[in-house]
Amino acid sequence: MKARVHAEDLRFETEQRLFCKGSALVKLESLNWEEHKTRQHDLKNVLRLKKIFEKEGCRSLKVGNHIPAIVDQHHLDTAIENVKQNKTWKMGILPSSYAMIDSENGYPELEFPGGIICLHGLHRIQAGKALRPAEKCWIVDLYLSGISYETRAILDEEYSIEDRPCDGQIYRKICKYQYLPQKADALVLPATSVSFEMHWWSRFNESRQKRLRGLFRHRLVAAGFDALTKIPALFDAGMKVTTLHTVMATRCYEEIQHYLNHIFTAFVGFFNRIENGIQRLDKATIKAIERKAPAV
């Protein structure tokens, strides 16, 4: 097993180095995120990052603060050619994403009129803007669009100071990788799914792991929770794995599953005939309607 994990790690690292074309300064206005990530705005996380930046400095130079992004080869070639013609960058290649460069002058400023898609870093940028309103650019690690789904997932989920996932997010990730190998259109190997799943299990301490495994042993109740993962905001708004043992201790498994089904049916009904309504639901909205159910 260890040999297989080592081989996979080596494969991912090789692909990352192959598809990463280096780092550059990119204007903040050109940095975009997929819609589901912009809906995950978390003010508390932004404030937490802001405090970290206040203590350590808002430094995009730090490799851990770089933002990975996907770019088309043609657009990248055009951007590099433009800075070479403008004589603002004399070197033929971009600095490595691993390079330790102590000045932003060591990076070219590339322009992408159509924007580029960032894999994460939204909260980092928001915190940086709050501290340094005059900030115009950020250092971005540029990956070609042909990168595999697996390696993209690793880049997307890699640890950074920005990441402090809640119980609900971790639960959703564990479920995602448990069931991914069963899908006909799965883009990752079963062994890779297991590796990703174990990564998310490790985010829980021993007590939380024990309580979650207790839930999974009761497939009737677990199936009800699994169905609700189609509504991510419900989990991200405050699921607490630490309370699962209290719920399961009632031993009212059929009643719990019935209630979970009722929650799912109710939310589906709320968004009936609204295109992508469930996907557009965000954590802030869930928080706003908590405890607003009419009295019985």
C-alpha positions in Angstrom: 0.0 0.0 0.0 2.8 2.4 0.9 4.6 1.6 -2.4 1.3 2.4 -4.3 0.9 5.7 -2.5 4.5 6.6 -3.1 4.1 5.8 -6.8 0.9 8.0 -7.0 2.6 10.9 -5.2 5.5 10.6 -7.7 3.1 10.6 -10.6 1.2 13.6 -9.4 4.4 15.6 -8.7 5.8 14.7 -12.1 2.5 16.0 -13.8 2.5 19.1 -11.7 6.0 20.0 -12.8 5.2 19.2 -16.4 2.0 21.3 -16.6 3.1 24.1 -14.3 4.6 26.7 -16.6 5.8 29.0 -13.8 4.6 32.0 -11.9 3.7 35.5 -12.8 2.0 38.6 -11.4 -1.6 38.8 -12.6 -4.0 41.7 -12.1 -6.7 41.0 -9.4 -9.4 41.9 -11.9 -8.3 39.0 -14.1 -8.6 36.4 -11.3 -11.9 34.4 -11.5 -13.3 31.5 -9.6 -16.0 28.9 -10.5 -19.4 30.0 -9.4 -19.8 27.4 -6.7 -16.6 28.7 -5.0 -17.8 32.4 -5.1 -20.9 31.2 -3.2 -18.7 29.8 -0.5 -17.8 33.3 0.7 -17.0 33.1 4.5 -16.5 36.4 6.2 -15.1 34.7 9.3 -12.4 33.1 7.2 -11.5 36.4 5.6 -11.2 38.1 9.0 -9.0 35.2 10.2 -6.7 35.6 7.2 -6.6 39.3 7.7 -5.3 38.9 11.2 -2.7 36.4 10.0 -1.6 38.9 7.3 -1.5 41.7 9.9 1.0 39.7 11.9 3.0 38.1 9.2 2.6 40.6 6.4 0.4 40.3 3.3 3.1 38.6 1.1 2.1 37.1 -2.2 5.8 36.3 -2.6 5.6 33.5 -0.1 5.2 30.3 -2.1 2.3 29.1 0.2 0.4 32.3 -0.7 0.6 31.8 -4.4 -2.7 31.0 -6.1 -2.8 28.1 -8.6 -4.8 28.9 -11.8 -5.6 27.2 -15.1 -4.7 28.8 -18.4 -4.9 27.9 -22.0 -1.5 27.4 -23.8 -2.4 29.9 -26.5 -3.4 32.6 -24.0 -0.2 32.0 -22.0 2.0 32.3 -25.1 0.3 35.5 -26.1 0.7 37.0 -22.7 4.4 36.2 -22.5 5.0 37.4 -26.1 3.3 40.8 -25.2 5.6 41.4 -22.2 8.6 40.5 -24.3 7.6 42.9 -27.0 7.0 45.6 -24.4 10.5 44.9 -23.1 9.1 44.6 -19.5 10.4 41.0 -19.3 13.6 39.9 -20.9 13.8 36.3 -19.9 12.3 33.6 -22.2 10.7 31.6 -19.4 8.7 32.3 -16.3 10.1 31.8 -12.8 9.5 28.4 -11.3 6.6 28.2 -8.9 9.1 26.8 -6.3 11.6 29.7 -6.8 12.4 31.8 -3.7 12.3 35.3 -5.1 12.4 38.2 -2.7 10.9 40.9 -4.9 7.9 41.2 -7.1 10.2 42.7 -9.7 11.4 39.1 -10.2 8.1 38.2 -11.8 6.6 39.4 -15.1 3.2 41.0 -15.1 1.0 39.0 -17.5 -2.3 40.2 -18.9 -5.2 37.9 -19.6 -8.1 40.0 -21.0 -10.5 37.1 -20.7 -9.4 36.2 -17.2 -8.1 32.9 -15.7 -9.8 30.4 -13.5 -8.2 30.1 -10.0 -8.5 26.8 -8.1 -8.6 28.4 -4.7 -7.5 31.6 -3.0 -10.7 33.7 -3.0 -10.6 34.5 0.7 -6.9 35.2 0.5 -7.5 37.8 -2.1 -10.3 39.4 -0.2 -8.2 39.6 3.0 -5.3 41.1 1.0 -7.6 43.7 -0.5 -8.8 44.7 2.9 -5.3 45.2 4.2 -3.8 46.7 1.0 -6.6 48.4 -1.0 -4.0 49.7 -3.5 -2.9 46.1 -4.3 -3.2 45.5 -8.0 -1.7 42.1 -8.7 -1.0 38.7 -7.0 1.5 36.0 -7.8 -0.2 33.1 -9.6 1.2 29.7 -10.4 0.0 28.9 -14.0 -1.0 25.4 -15.0 -2.0 24.4 -18.5 -5.6 23.4 -19.1 -4.7 19.9 -20.1 -3.9 18.9 -16.5 -5.6 15.7 -15.3 -8.7 15.8 -13.1 -6.7 14.0 -10.3 -3.9 16.5 -10.2 -6.3 19.4 -10.4 -8.1 18.0 -7.4 -4.9 17.8 -5.5 -4.1 21.4 -6.3 -7.7 22.4 -5.5 -7.6 20.7 -2.1 -4.1 21.1 -1.0 -3.5 22.5 2.5 -2.9 26.2 2.9 -3.4 28.8 5.7 -6.7 29.7 3.9 -8.2 26.2 4.5 -10.1 25.5 7.7 -12.9 23.4 6.5 -16.0 22.9 8.8 -17.3 19.5 9.8 -19.9 19.6 7.0 -17.4 20.3 4.3 -15.2 17.4 5.5 -18.2 15.1 5.7 -19.1 16.0 2.1 -15.6 15.3 0.8 -15.4 11.9 2.6 -18.7 10.9 1.0 -17.7 12.2 -2.4 -14.6 10.0 -2.5 -16.3 7.0 -1.0 -18.8 6.9 -3.8 -16.7 8.2 -6.7 -15.3 4.8 -7.8 -18.8 3.5 -8.3 -19.6 6.2 -10.9 -19.3 5.1 -14.5 -17.9 8.5 -15.5 -15.4 8.7 -12.6 -12.2 10.4 -13.7 -9.9 9.0 -10.9 -8.6 5.6 -10.1 -10.2 3.7 -7.1 -6.9 3.8 -5.3 -6.7 7.6 -5.8 -10.2 8.0 -4.4 -9.2 6.1 -1.3 -6.2 8.3 -0.9 -8.3 11.4 -1.2 -10.8 10.0 1.2 -8.1 9.2 3.8 -6.8 12.8 3.4 -10.2 14.2 4.5 -10.6 11.6 7.3 -7.3 12.9 8.7 -8.9 16.4 9.2 -11.0 14.9 12.0 -9.6 14.0 15.4 -10.0 10.6 16.8 -13.3 11.5 18.6 -14.9 12.9 15.5 -13.8 9.9 13.4 -15.3 7.5 15.9 -18.7 9.3 15.8 -18.8 9.5 12.0 -18.0 5.8 11.7 -20.8 5.2 14.1 -23.2 7.0 11.6 -21.9 5.0 8.7 -22.6 1.7 10.4 -26.3 2.6 10.3 -26.9 2.7 6.5 -30.6 3.8 6.8 -29.6 7.0 8.6 -26.4 7.5 6.6 -28.4 7.3 3.3 -30.5 10.2 4.5 -27.4 12.3 5.1 -26.0 11.2 1.8 -29.0 12.5 0.0 -28.7 15.8 1.6 -25.1 16.2 0.3 -26.8 17.4 -2.9 -27.5 20.6 -0.9 -24.0 21.5 0.2 -25.0 24.7 1.9 -26.9 22.7 4.6 -23.7 21.0 5.7 -21.5 24.0 5.3 -23.8 26.2 7.4 -23.0 24.3 10.6 -23.2 20.5 10.6 -21.5 19.3 13.9 -20.1 15.7 13.8 -19.7 16.0 17.6 -23.5 15.9 18.1 -24.0 12.7 16.0 -23.7 10.4 19.0 -26.6 12.2 20.7 -28.8 11.8 17.7 -27.9 8.1 17.2 -28.3 7.4 20.9 -32.1 7.8 20.5 -32.1 4.6 18.3 -35.0 6.1 16.4 -33.3 5.3 13.1 -36.4 5.2 10.9 -37.7 8.4 12.3 -34.4 10.2 11.8 -34.2 9.0 8.2 -37.8 10.1 7.6 -37.0 13.6 9.0 -33.9 13.9 6.8 -36.0 12.9 3.8 -38.5 15.6 4.8 -35.7 18.2 4.9 -34.5 17.2 1.4 -38.1 17.2 0.0 -38.8 20.6 1.5 -35.7 22.3 0.0 -36.3 20.7 -3.4 -39.8 22.2 -3.2 -38.5 25.6 -2.3 -36.5 25.7 -5.5 -39.1 24.0 -7.8 -38.8 25.4 -11.3 -35.8 27.6 -10.4 -32.8 26.7 -12.6 -29.9 25.4 -10.5 -31.7 26.7 -7.5 -30.2 24.1 -5.1 -26.7 24.7 -6.4 -27.1 28.5 -6.0 -28.2 28.2 -2.3 -25.4 29.5 -0.1 -24.4 29.2 3.6 -25.4 32.8 4.4 -29.0 32.1 3.2 -29.2 28.9 5.3 -28.1 30.9 8.3 -30.6 33.6 7.6 -33.6 31.1 7.6 -32.5 29.0 10.6 -35.2 28.8 13.3 -37.7 30.6 11.0 -40.0 27.6 10.6 -43.7 28.4 11.5 -44.8 27.2 14.9 -46.7 23.9 15.0 
